[in-house]
Amino acid sequence: SRPPYFYDTWLQQKIAGPMVLALMPLLAAIAAFAHHRQGTPVMTIVWGVTFGFMFVVIDNILLAMGQFGSLPPLLAAWLPLALFATAGLWIMFTFEHTGART
């Protein structure tokens, strides 16, 4: 009794779900590298938790939009993963190659 885009979004989210298992250690690595360079463990923990929390919130908002038909199912399920993976890799490579501090 639900529209097809609801189930399409659900299916795409189930397919994208295992990739989140690779994303969360990447977000943790950002915090670990920041701690290695900056040396303030409290801020490192705060940034790590903030990135993880932001992912969960944005992921749930976009999934809800996909289930209500506001976004295409493919975009709703994969966009948060793509955004945070791209941002995480960019941050890691920037800090590794420039020696920048967080």
Biopython code that builds the backbone (N, CA, C, O; Angstrom):
import numpy as np
from Bio.PDB.StructureBuilder import StructureBuilder

atoms = [
    (1, "SER", "N", (0.810, -1.196, 0.000)),
    (1, "SER", "CA", (0.000, 0.000, 0.000)),
    (1, "SER", "C", (0.855, 1.262, 0.000)),
    (1, "SER", "O", (0.328, 2.373, 0.050)),
    (2, "ARG", "N", (2.180, 1.089, -0.057)),
    (2, "ARG", "CA", (3.073, 2.253, -0.147)),
    (2, "ARG", "C", (3.501, 2.423, -1.602)),
    (2, "ARG", "O", (3.473, 1.469, -2.379)),
    (3, "PRO", "N", (3.893, 3.629, -1.961)),
    (3, "PRO", "CA", (4.298, 3.869, -3.352)),
    (3, "PRO", "C", (5.620, 3.155, -3.676)),
    (3, "PRO", "O", (6.391, 2.833, -2.772)),
    (4, "PRO", "N", (5.871, 2.916, -4.941)),
    (4, "PRO", "CA", (7.079, 2.168, -5.320)),
    (4, "PRO", "C", (8.388, 2.853, -4.933)),
    (4, "PRO", "O", (9.370, 2.176, -4.632)),
    (5, "TYR", "N", (8.415, 4.195, -4.939)),
    (5, "TYR", "CA", (9.667, 4.876, -4.595)),
    (5, "TYR", "C", (10.051, 4.637, -3.139)),
    (5, "TYR", "O", (11.231, 4.716, -2.798)),
    (6, "PHE", "N", (9.089, 4.349, -2.279)),
    (6, "PHE", "CA", (9.404, 4.013, -0.887)),
    (6, "PHE", "C", (10.246, 2.741, -0.842)),
    (6, "PHE", "O", (11.268, 2.688, -0.157)),
    (7, "TYR", "N", (9.812, 1.723, -1.571)),
    (7, "TYR", "CA", (10.525, 0.455, -1.577)),
    (7, "TYR", "C", (11.838, 0.542, -2.368)),
    (7, "TYR", "O", (12.812, -0.128, -2.025)),
    (8, "ASP", "N", (11.864, 1.357, -3.412)),
    (8, "ASP", "CA", (13.104, 1.561, -4.156)),
    (8, "ASP", "C", (14.162, 2.220, -3.274)),
    (8, "ASP", "O", (15.333, 1.842, -3.313)),
    (9, "THR", "N", (13.746, 3.201, -2.483)),
    (9, "THR", "CA", (14.671, 3.855, -1.560)),
    (9, "THR", "C", (15.163, 2.874, -0.509)),
    (9, "THR", "O", (16.348, 2.854, -0.178)),
    (10, "TRP", "N", (14.269, 2.074, 0.006)),
    (10, "TRP", "CA", (14.630, 1.072, 1.013)),
    (10, "TRP", "C", (15.642, 0.083, 0.442)),
    (10, "TRP", "O", (16.611, -0.269, 1.114)),
    (11, "LEU", "N", (15.423, -0.370, -0.800)),
    (11, "LEU", "CA", (16.335, -1.314, -1.437)),
    (11, "LEU", "C", (17.713, -0.690, -1.647)),
    (11, "LEU", "O", (18.733, -1.318, -1.362)),
    (12, "GLN", "N", (17.740, 0.539, -2.143)),
    (12, "GLN", "CA", (19.024, 1.211, -2.358)),
    (12, "GLN", "C", (19.761, 1.430, -1.040)),
    (12, "GLN", "O", (20.987, 1.327, -0.989)),
    (13, "GLN", "N", (19.030, 1.728, 0.009)),
    (13, "GLN", "CA", (19.657, 1.919, 1.311)),
    (13, "GLN", "C", (20.256, 0.611, 1.817)),
    (13, "GLN", "O", (21.328, 0.617, 2.423)),
    (14, "LYS", "N", (19.587, -0.494, 1.581)),
    (14, "LYS", "CA", (20.105, -1.800, 1.991)),
    (14, "LYS", "C", (21.352, -2.172, 1.188)),
    (14, "LYS", "O", (22.264, -2.803, 1.722)),
    (15, "ILE", "N", (21.399, -1.794, -0.072)),
    (15, "ILE", "CA", (22.580, -2.062, -0.899)),
    (15, "ILE", "C", (23.744, -1.173, -0.466)),
    (15, "ILE", "O", (24.886, -1.633, -0.424)),
    (16, "ALA", "N", (23.471, 0.092, -0.142)),
    (16, "ALA", "CA", (24.523, 1.028, 0.263)),
    (16, "ALA", "C", (24.991, 0.801, 1.698)),
    (16, "ALA", "O", (26.070, 1.254, 2.079)),
    (17, "GLY", "N", (24.187, 0.107, 2.488)),
    (17, "GLY", "CA", (24.501, -0.088, 3.906)),
    (17, "GLY", "C", (25.879, -0.645, 4.211)),
    (17, "GLY", "O", (26.552, -0.114, 5.094)),
    (18, "PRO", "N", (26.340, -1.694, 3.524)),
    (18, "PRO", "CA", (27.677, -2.224, 3.835)),
    (18, "PRO", "C", (28.811, -1.228, 3.582)),
    (18, "PRO", "O", (29.867, -1.322, 4.208)),
    (19, "MET", "N", (28.601, -0.285, 2.679)),
    (19, "MET", "CA", (29.638, 0.720, 2.422)),
    (19, "MET", "C", (29.831, 1.640, 3.629)),
    (19, "MET", "O", (30.906, 2.212, 3.808)),
    (20, "VAL", "N", (28.810, 1.780, 4.441)),
    (20, "VAL", "CA", (28.918, 2.602, 5.649)),
    (20, "VAL", "C", (29.956, 1.989, 6.597)),
    (20, "VAL", "O", (30.619, 2.704, 7.348)),
    (21, "LEU", "N", (30.089, 0.670, 6.554)),
    (21, "LEU", "CA", (31.090, 0.007, 7.392)),
    (21, "LEU", "C", (32.505, 0.424, 7.007)),
    (21, "LEU", "O", (33.405, 0.385, 7.846)),
    (22, "ALA", "N", (32.713, 0.816, 5.772)),
    (22, "ALA", "CA", (34.011, 1.325, 5.350)),
    (22, "ALA", "C", (34.151, 2.814, 5.622)),
    (22, "ALA", "O", (35.262, 3.314, 5.796)),
    (23, "LEU", "N", (33.026, 3.525, 5.659)),
    (23, "LEU", "CA", (33.071, 4.974, 5.865)),
    (23, "LEU", "C", (33.370, 5.341, 7.311)),
    (23, "LEU", "O", (34.139, 6.270, 7.557)),
    (24, "MET", "N", (32.798, 4.655, 8.249)),
    (24, "MET", "CA", (32.988, 5.024, 9.655)),
    (24, "MET", "C", (34.454, 4.934, 10.101)),
    (24, "MET", "O", (34.912, 5.834, 10.805)),
    (25, "PRO", "N", (35.212, 3.896, 9.728)),
    (25, "PRO", "CA", (36.644, 3.924, 10.070)),
    (25, "PRO", "C", (37.397, 5.069, 9.399)),
    (25, "PRO", "O", (38.372, 5.582, 9.949)),
    (26, "LEU", "N", (36.942, 5.474, 8.200)),
    (26, "LEU", "CA", (37.564, 6.626, 7.538)),
    (26, "LEU", "C", (37.353, 7.886, 8.365)),
    (26, "LEU", "O", (38.278, 8.680, 8.542)),
    (27, "LEU", "N", (36.140, 8.072, 8.870)),
    (27, "LEU", "CA", (35.875, 9.240, 9.717)),
    (27, "LEU", "C", (36.669, 9.164, 11.010)),
    (27, "LEU", "O", (37.126, 10.189, 11.517)),
    (28, "ALA", "N", (36.837, 7.974, 11.544)),
    (28, "ALA", "CA", (37.652, 7.811, 12.750)),
    (28, "ALA", "C", (39.124, 8.089, 12.451)),
    (28, "ALA", "O", (39.840, 8.623, 13.298)),
    (29, "ALA", "N", (39.575, 7.732, 11.256)),
    (29, "ALA", "CA", (40.968, 7.992, 10.881)),
    (29, "ALA", "C", (41.248, 9.492, 10.793)),
    (29, "ALA", "O", (42.344, 9.946, 11.124)),
    (30, "ILE", "N", (40.265, 10.246, 10.350)),
    (30, "ILE", "CA", (40.435, 11.704, 10.308)),
    (30, "ILE", "C", (40.719, 12.226, 11.714)),
    (30, "ILE", "O", (41.623, 13.037, 11.918)),
    (31, "ALA", "N", (39.946, 11.754, 12.667)),
    (31, "ALA", "CA", (40.154, 12.184, 14.049)),
    (31, "ALA", "C", (41.498, 11.693, 14.570)),
    (31, "ALA", "O", (42.169, 12.412, 15.311)),
    (32, "ALA", "N", (41.896, 10.502, 14.204)),
    (32, "ALA", "CA", (43.174, 9.964, 14.674)),
    (32, "ALA", "C", (44.345, 10.758, 14.113)),
    (32, "ALA", "O", (45.296, 11.053, 14.838)),
    (33, "PHE", "N", (44.289, 11.106, 12.831)),
    (33, "PHE", "CA", (45.361, 11.898, 12.244)),
    (33, "PHE", "C", (45.404, 13.297, 12.849)),
    (33, "PHE", "O", (46.481, 13.860, 13.045)),
    (34, "ALA", "N", (44.246, 13.848, 13.141)),
    (34, "ALA", "CA", (44.198, 15.173, 13.769)),
    (34, "ALA", "C", (44.852, 15.111, 15.145)),
    (34, "ALA", "O", (45.592, 16.020, 15.520)),
    (35, "HIS", "N", (44.590, 14.064, 15.887)),
    (35, "HIS", "CA", (45.197, 13.912, 17.207)),
    (35, "HIS", "C", (46.715, 13.774, 17.082)),
    (35, "HIS", "O", (47.461, 14.329, 17.889)),
    (36, "HIS", "N", (47.162, 13.044, 16.086)),
    (36, "HIS", "CA", (48.594, 12.840, 15.883)),
    (36, "HIS", "C", (49.302, 14.164, 15.598)),
    (36, "HIS", "O", (50.434, 14.364, 16.041)),
    (37, "ARG", "N", (48.656, 15.063, 14.871)),
    (37, "ARG", "CA", (49.297, 16.316, 14.501)),
    (37, "ARG", "C", (49.066, 17.425, 15.522)),
    (37, "ARG", "O", (49.952, 18.244, 15.769)),
    (38, "GLN", "N", (47.897, 17.448, 16.102)),
    (38, "GLN", "CA", (47.562, 18.577, 16.961)),
    (38, "GLN", "C", (47.845, 18.288, 18.421)),
    (38, "GLN", "O", (48.327, 19.161, 19.142)),
    (39, "GLY", "N", (47.552, 17.080, 18.865)),
    (39, "GLY", "CA", (47.853, 16.706, 20.232)),
    (39, "GLY", "C", (46.801, 17.075, 21.262)),
    (39, "GLY", "O", (47.074, 17.001, 22.460)),
    (40, "THR", "N", (45.604, 17.471, 20.835)),
    (40, "THR", "CA", (44.539, 17.760, 21.790)),
    (40, "THR", "C", (43.482, 16.674, 21.687)),
    (40, "THR", "O", (42.644, 16.706, 20.787)),
    (41, "PRO", "N", (43.516, 15.724, 22.592)),
    (41, "PRO", "CA", (42.606, 14.583, 22.467)),
    (41, "PRO", "C", (41.126, 14.941, 22.610)),
    (41, "PRO", "O", (40.279, 14.281, 22.009)),
    (42, "VAL", "N", (40.802, 15.960, 23.384)),
    (42, "VAL", "CA", (39.397, 16.310, 23.574)),
    (42, "VAL", "C", (38.787, 16.811, 22.262)),
    (42, "VAL", "O", (37.704, 16.371, 21.874)),
    (43, "MET", "N", (39.469, 17.715, 21.591)),
    (43, "MET", "CA", (38.940, 18.237, 20.323)),
    (43, "MET", "C", (38.909, 17.154, 19.252)),
    (43, "MET", "O", (38.019, 17.149, 18.401)),
    (44, "THR", "N", (39.869, 16.242, 19.285)),
    (44, "THR", "CA", (39.880, 15.138, 18.343)),
    (44, "THR", "C", (38.634, 14.282, 18.515)),
    (44, "THR", "O", (37.994, 13.910, 17.531)),
    (45, "ILE", "N", (38.293, 13.971, 19.738)),
    (45, "ILE", "CA", (37.101, 13.178, 20.013)),
    (45, "ILE", "C", (35.846, 13.941, 19.592)),
    (45, "ILE", "O", (34.923, 13.358, 19.022)),
    (46, "VAL", "N", (35.814, 15.230, 19.871)),
    (46, "VAL", "CA", (34.654, 16.049, 19.506)),
    (46, "VAL", "C", (34.470, 16.061, 17.985)),
    (46, "VAL", "O", (33.348, 15.901, 17.504)),
    (47, "TRP", "N", (35.551, 16.247, 17.224)),
    (47, "TRP", "CA", (35.443, 16.272, 15.762)),
    (47, "TRP", "C", (35.036, 14.914, 15.216)),
    (47, "TRP", "O", (34.214, 14.836, 14.303)),
    (48, "GLY", "N", (35.596, 13.849, 15.758)),
    (48, "GLY", "CA", (35.231, 12.507, 15.301)),
    (48, "GLY", "C", (33.769, 12.199, 15.531)),
    (48, "GLY", "O", (33.089, 11.683, 14.644)),
    (49, "VAL", "N", (33.279, 12.517, 16.730)),
    (49, "VAL", "CA", (31.872, 12.279, 17.042)),
    (49, "VAL", "C", (30.976, 13.186, 16.196)),
    (49, "VAL", "O", (29.906, 12.763, 15.758)),
    (50, "THR", "N", (31.398, 14.412, 15.967)),
    (50, "THR", "CA", (30.615, 15.353, 15.164)),
    (50, "THR", "C", (30.456, 14.857, 13.730)),
    (50, "THR", "O", (29.354, 14.885, 13.182)),
    (51, "PHE", "N", (31.556, 14.402, 13.115)),
    (51, "PHE", "CA", (31.464, 13.883, 11.747)),
    (51, "PHE", "C", (30.549, 12.666, 11.679)),
    (51, "PHE", "O", (29.727, 12.564, 10.769)),
    (52, "GLY", "N", (30.680, 11.747, 12.623)),
    (52, "GLY", "CA", (29.826, 10.566, 12.646)),
    (52, "GLY", "C", (28.366, 10.924, 12.836)),
    (52, "GLY", "O", (27.494, 10.371, 12.165)),
    (53, "PHE", "N", (28.094, 11.849, 13.748)),
    (53, "PHE", "CA", (26.719, 12.265, 14.015)),
    (53, "PHE", "C", (26.120, 12.986, 12.806)),
    (53, "PHE", "O", (24.961, 12.767, 12.454)),
    (54, "MET", "N", (26.925, 13.850, 12.174)),
    (54, "MET", "CA", (26.440, 14.560, 10.988)),
    (54, "MET", "C", (26.078, 13.573, 9.882)),
    (54, "MET", "O", (25.083, 13.758, 9.181)),
    (55, "PHE", "N", (26.890, 12.520, 9.726)),
    (55, "PHE", "CA", (26.568, 11.519, 8.709)),
    (55, "PHE", "C", (25.225, 10.865, 8.994)),
    (55, "PHE", "O", (24.388, 10.744, 8.099)),
    (56, "VAL", "N", (25.018, 10.445, 10.233)),
    (56, "VAL", "CA", (23.771, 9.756, 10.580)),
    (56, "VAL", "C", (22.565, 10.668, 10.356)),
    (56, "VAL", "O", (21.548, 10.226, 9.821)),
    (57, "VAL", "N", (22.669, 11.924, 10.756)),
    (57, "VAL", "CA", (21.551, 12.861, 10.604)),
    (57, "VAL", "C", (21.259, 13.124, 9.126)),
    (57, "VAL", "O", (20.107, 13.051, 8.697)),
    (58, "ILE", "N", (22.287, 13.424, 8.356)),
    (58, "ILE", "CA", (22.087, 13.723, 6.935)),
    (58, "ILE", "C", (21.580, 12.484, 6.195)),
    (58, "ILE", "O", (20.717, 12.588, 5.324)),
    (59, "ASP", "N", (22.117, 11.316, 6.543)),
    (59, "ASP", "CA", (21.667, 10.074, 5.922)),
    (59, "ASP", "C", (20.185, 9.848, 6.182)),
    (59, "ASP", "O", (19.438, 9.515, 5.262)),
    (60, "ASN", "N", (19.758, 10.022, 7.412)),
    (60, "ASN", "CA", (18.344, 9.811, 7.743)),
    (60, "ASN", "C", (17.426, 10.843, 7.097)),
    (60, "ASN", "O", (16.318, 10.506, 6.680)),
    (61, "ILE", "N", (17.868, 12.085, 7.010)),
    (61, "ILE", "CA", (17.055, 13.128, 6.361)),
    (61, "ILE", "C", (16.876, 12.811, 4.875)),
    (61, "ILE", "O", (15.767, 12.900, 4.347)),
    (62, "LEU", "N", (17.958, 12.445, 4.210)),
    (62, "LEU", "CA", (17.862, 12.154, 2.782)),
    (62, "LEU", "C", (17.071, 10.878, 2.511)),
    (62, "LEU", "O", (16.350, 10.790, 1.517)),
    (63, "LEU", "N", (17.205, 9.887, 3.397)),
    (63, "LEU", "CA", (16.397, 8.675, 3.229)),
    (63, "LEU", "C", (14.906, 8.975, 3.385)),
    (63, "LEU", "O", (14.079, 8.452, 2.639)),
    (64, "ALA", "N", (14.577, 9.811, 4.347)),
    (64, "ALA", "CA", (13.173, 10.200, 4.514)),
    (64, "ALA", "C", (12.666, 10.943, 3.288)),
    (64, "ALA", "O", (11.530, 10.739, 2.860)),
    (65, "MET", "N", (13.502, 11.801, 2.726)),
    (65, "MET", "CA", (13.100, 12.525, 1.513)),
    (65, "MET", "C", (12.887, 11.560, 0.348)),
    (65, "MET", "O", (11.979, 11.746, -0.462)),
    (66, "GLY", "N", (13.731, 10.526, 0.267)),
    (66, "GLY", "CA", (13.557, 9.528, -0.779)),
    (66, "GLY", "C", (12.308, 8.702, -0.577)),
    (66, "GLY", "O", (11.623, 8.367, -1.544)),
    (67, "GLN", "N", (11.999, 8.368, 0.667)),
    (67, "GLN", "CA", (10.814, 7.567, 0.947)),
    (67, "GLN", "C", (9.520, 8.346, 0.711)),
    (67, "GLN", "O", (8.475, 7.751, 0.447)),
    (68, "PHE", "N", (9.589, 9.666, 0.804)),
    (68, "PHE", "CA", (8.413, 10.488, 0.530)),
    (68, "PHE", "C", (8.348, 10.951, -0.918)),
    (68, "PHE", "O", (7.397, 11.627, -1.311)),
    (69, "GLY", "N", (9.352, 10.593, -1.715)),
    (69, "GLY", "CA", (9.339, 10.935, -3.133)),
    (69, "GLY", "C", (9.932, 12.275, -3.475)),
    (69, "GLY", "O", (9.824, 12.710, -4.622)),
    (70, "SER", "N", (10.562, 12.957, -2.520)),
    (70, "SER", "CA", (11.167, 14.261, -2.791)),
    (70, "SER", "C", (12.493, 14.137, -3.527)),
    (70, "SER", "O", (12.883, 15.046, -4.261)),
    (71, "LEU", "N", (13.189, 13.020, -3.338)),
    (71, "LEU", "CA", (14.461, 12.750, -4.009)),
    (71, "LEU", "C", (14.364, 11.412, -4.721)),
    (71, "LEU", "O", (13.621, 10.534, -4.282)),
    (72, "PRO", "N", (15.094, 11.240, -5.801)),
    (72, "PRO", "CA", (15.152, 9.913, -6.418)),
    (72, "PRO", "C", (15.779, 8.909, -5.438)),
    (72, "PRO", "O", (16.687, 9.273, -4.691)),
    (73, "PRO", "N", (15.316, 7.665, -5.429)),
    (73, "PRO", "CA", (15.810, 6.679, -4.465)),
    (73, "PRO", "C", (17.328, 6.479, -4.503)),
    (73, "PRO", "O", (17.967, 6.352, -3.459)),
    (74, "LEU", "N", (17.896, 6.453, -5.700)),
    (74, "LEU", "CA", (19.342, 6.256, -5.828)),
    (74, "LEU", "C", (20.107, 7.397, -5.170)),
    (74, "LEU", "O", (21.083, 7.162, -4.457)),
    (75, "LEU", "N", (19.675, 8.611, -5.401)),
    (75, "LEU", "CA", (20.318, 9.781, -4.816)),
    (75, "LEU", "C", (20.144, 9.818, -3.302)),
    (75, "LEU", "O", (21.081, 10.144, -2.574)),
    (76, "ALA", "N", (18.963, 9.490, -2.834)),
    (76, "ALA", "CA", (18.685, 9.531, -1.396)),
    (76, "ALA", "C", (19.545, 8.534, -0.623)),
    (76, "ALA", "O", (19.956, 8.813, 0.503)),
    (77, "ALA", "N", (19.814, 7.390, -1.210)),
    (77, "ALA", "CA", (20.567, 6.361, -0.501)),
    (77, "ALA", "C", (22.079, 6.539, -0.610)),
    (77, "ALA", "O", (22.807, 6.251, 0.340)),
    (78, "TRP", "N", (22.552, 7.006, -1.752)),
    (78, "TRP", "CA", (24.000, 7.032, -1.988)),
    (78, "TRP", "C", (24.651, 8.398, -1.779)),
    (78, "TRP", "O", (25.865, 8.459, -1.585)),
    (79, "LEU", "N", (23.903, 9.479, -1.811)),
    (79, "LEU", "CA", (24.496, 10.815, -1.686)),
    (79, "LEU", "C", (25.216, 11.036, -0.361)),
    (79, "LEU", "O", (26.336, 11.546, -0.388)),
    (80, "PRO", "N", (24.656, 10.690, 0.793)),
    (80, "PRO", "CA", (25.399, 10.911, 2.040)),
    (80, "PRO", "C", (26.711, 10.141, 2.075)),
    (80, "PRO", "O", (27.727, 10.656, 2.540)),
    (81, "LEU", "N", (26.688, 8.928, 1.590)),
    (81, "LEU", "CA", (27.901, 8.112, 1.564)),
    (81, "LEU", "C", (28.950, 8.744, 0.652)),
    (81, "LEU", "O", (30.121, 8.833, 1.021)),
    (82, "ALA", "N", (28.537, 9.179, -0.529)),
    (82, "ALA", "CA", (29.472, 9.799, -1.461)),
    (82, "ALA", "C", (30.033, 11.107, -0.909)),
    (82, "ALA", "O", (31.230, 11.367, -1.033)),
    (83, "LEU", "N", (29.184, 11.930, -0.303)),
    (83, "LEU", "CA", (29.637, 13.211, 0.240)),
    (83, "LEU", "C", (30.662, 13.022, 1.358)),
    (83, "LEU", "O", (31.720, 13.651, 1.349)),
    (84, "PHE", "N", (30.345, 12.155, 2.319)),
    (84, "PHE", "CA", (31.235, 11.989, 3.458)),
    (84, "PHE", "C", (32.497, 11.221, 3.090)),
    (84, "PHE", "O", (33.556, 11.481, 3.661)),
    (85, "ALA", "N", (32.414, 10.290, 2.160)),
    (85, "ALA", "CA", (33.617, 9.593, 1.711)),
    (85, "ALA", "C", (34.541, 10.553, 0.972)),
    (85, "ALA", "O", (35.754, 10.532, 1.182)),
    (86, "THR", "N", (33.978, 11.389, 0.114)),
    (86, "THR", "CA", (34.782, 12.373, -0.610)),
    (86, "THR", "C", (35.418, 13.370, 0.354)),
    (86, "THR", "O", (36.608, 13.666, 0.249)),
    (87, "ALA", "N", (34.636, 13.882, 1.281)),
    (87, "ALA", "CA", (35.169, 14.836, 2.259)),
    (87, "ALA", "C", (36.243, 14.186, 3.125)),
    (87, "ALA", "O", (37.274, 14.799, 3.398)),
    (88, "GLY", "N", (36.008, 12.954, 3.556)),
    (88, "GLY", "CA", (36.975, 12.263, 4.393)),
    (88, "GLY", "C", (38.280, 12.000, 3.681)),
    (88, "GLY", "O", (39.353, 12.212, 4.245)),
    (89, "LEU", "N", (38.199, 11.539, 2.441)),
    (89, "LEU", "CA", (39.421, 11.294, 1.679)),
    (89, "LEU", "C", (40.152, 12.593, 1.378)),
    (89, "LEU", "O", (41.381, 12.642, 1.430)),
    (90, "TRP", "N", (39.408, 13.641, 1.067)),
    (90, "TRP", "CA", (40.043, 14.934, 0.796)),
    (90, "TRP", "C", (40.784, 15.440, 2.029)),
    (90, "TRP", "O", (41.917, 15.909, 1.924)),
    (91, "ILE", "N", (40.152, 15.348, 3.189)),
    (91, "ILE", "CA", (40.792, 15.798, 4.427)),
    (91, "ILE", "C", (42.046, 14.975, 4.710)),
    (91, "ILE", "O", (43.091, 15.529, 5.053)),
    (92, "MET", "N", (41.944, 13.664, 4.567)),
    (92, "MET", "CA", (43.106, 12.817, 4.835)),
    (92, "MET", "C", (44.262, 13.123, 3.899)),
    (92, "MET", "O", (45.397, 13.277, 4.349)),
    (93, "PHE", "N", (43.987, 13.213, 2.590)),
    (93, "PHE", "CA", (45.062, 13.468, 1.643)),
    (93, "PHE", "C", (45.622, 14.872, 1.797)),
    (93, "PHE", "O", (46.823, 15.075, 1.616)),
    (94, "THR", "N", (44.790, 15.835, 2.124)),
    (94, "THR", "CA", (45.278, 17.197, 2.339)),
    (94, "THR", "C", (46.237, 17.246, 3.520)),
    (94, "THR", "O", (47.296, 17.868, 3.435)),
    (95, "PHE", "N", (45.874, 16.594, 4.622)),
    (95, "PHE", "CA", (46.739, 16.609, 5.794)),
    (95, "PHE", "C", (48.002, 15.788, 5.572)),
    (95, "PHE", "O", (49.062, 16.136, 6.093)),
    (96, "GLU", "N", (47.909, 14.720, 4.819)),
    (96, "GLU", "CA", (49.072, 13.881, 4.582)),
    (96, "GLU", "C", (50.089, 14.572, 3.676)),
    (96, "GLU", "O", (51.294, 14.474, 3.904)),
    (97, "HIS", "N", (49.604, 15.270, 2.651)),
    (97, "HIS", "CA", (50.527, 15.847, 1.676)),
    (97, "HIS", "C", (51.009, 17.245, 2.027)),
    (97, "HIS", "O", (52.069, 17.666, 1.563)),
    (98, "THR", "N", (50.252, 17.968, 2.837)),
    (98, "THR", "CA", (50.675, 19.324, 3.168)),
    (98, "THR", "C", (51.186, 19.440, 4.582)),
    (98, "THR", "O", (51.866, 20.411, 4.916)),
    (99, "GLY", "N", (50.870, 18.454, 5.433)),
    (99, "GLY", "CA", (51.253, 18.552, 6.836)),
    (99, "GLY", "C", (50.422, 19.578, 7.571)),
    (99, "GLY", "O", (50.833, 20.088, 8.613)),
    (100, "ALA", "N", (49.246, 19.884, 7.030)),
    (100, "ALA", "CA", (48.388, 20.892, 7.653)),
    (100, "ALA", "C", (47.862, 20.412, 8.995)),
    (100, "ALA", "O", (47.768, 19.214, 9.262)),
    (101, "ARG", "N", (47.527, 21.372, 9.817)),
    (101, "ARG", "CA", (46.978, 21.050, 11.130)),
    (101, "ARG", "C", (45.478, 21.283, 11.125)),
    (101, "ARG", "O", (44.972, 22.132, 10.391)),
    (102, "THR", "N", (44.763, 20.512, 11.963)),
    (102, "THR", "CA", (43.319, 20.701, 12.040)),
    (102, "THR", "C", (42.991, 21.793, 13.030)),
    (102, "THR", "O", (41.819, 22.105, 13.239)),
]
sb = StructureBuilder()
sb.init_structure("model")
sb.init_model(0)
sb.init_chain("A")
sb.init_seg("    ")
for serial, (resi, resn, name, xyz) in enumerate(atoms, 1):
    if name == "N":
        sb.init_residue(resn, " ", resi, " ")
    sb.init_atom(name, np.array(xyz, "f"), 0.0, 1.0, " ", f" {name:<3s}", serial, name[0])
structure = sb.get_structure()
